[in-house]
């Protein structure tokens, strides 16, 4: 039980630290900032847990062996990776989310297919995503030409392999 409590508590602390930091000033490279914040909180948190474990050796809420600490780290990183993978969807409007929000604002009147197509021409959906890719150093921008780099190729290979495995083709 201490593994679950401590793992979720550390993740919650990192999440709150991240939320407060973003309220103060959102960093240019959000992925690097998230990695830094979550790794820092995990490191400091585990050190604090070890110290509290020495002070309160009989506490049932604290881990007392190496295996428990490794489970806490695995749980924390599992939660962090899930959050990191879903963060882009939270951070920015996806075309699907923009369409649904636009339809919901129209309420009972609905919207036409032409209005949806016009919405998707909006650069607010595309330009910020391109900027994010450049900031994350997944693509390089030279003049007005975007090119995938080694880091980008490394990042997309699992997605390409998985799509091939599921026979999904090149769609998006």
SULFEN-V841876 format. One record per run of one state. SS is the DSSP state (A for helix, B for strand, O for the rest). FROM is the first residue (numbers start at 1). TO is the last residue. If there is no record, write none. Layout:
BEGIN
<<SS & FROM & TO> <SS & FROM & TO>>
END
This chain:
BEGIN
<<O & 1 & 1> <A & 2 & 24> <O & 25 & 29> <A & 30 & 55> <O & 56 & 65> <A & 66 & 91> <O & 92 & 94> <A & 95 & 109> <O & 110 & 112> <A & 113 & 120> <O & 121 & 122> <A & 123 & 135> <O & 136 & 138> <B & 139 & 142> <O & 143 & 144> <B & 145 & 148> <O & 149 & 149> <A & 150 & 165> <O & 166 & 172>>
END
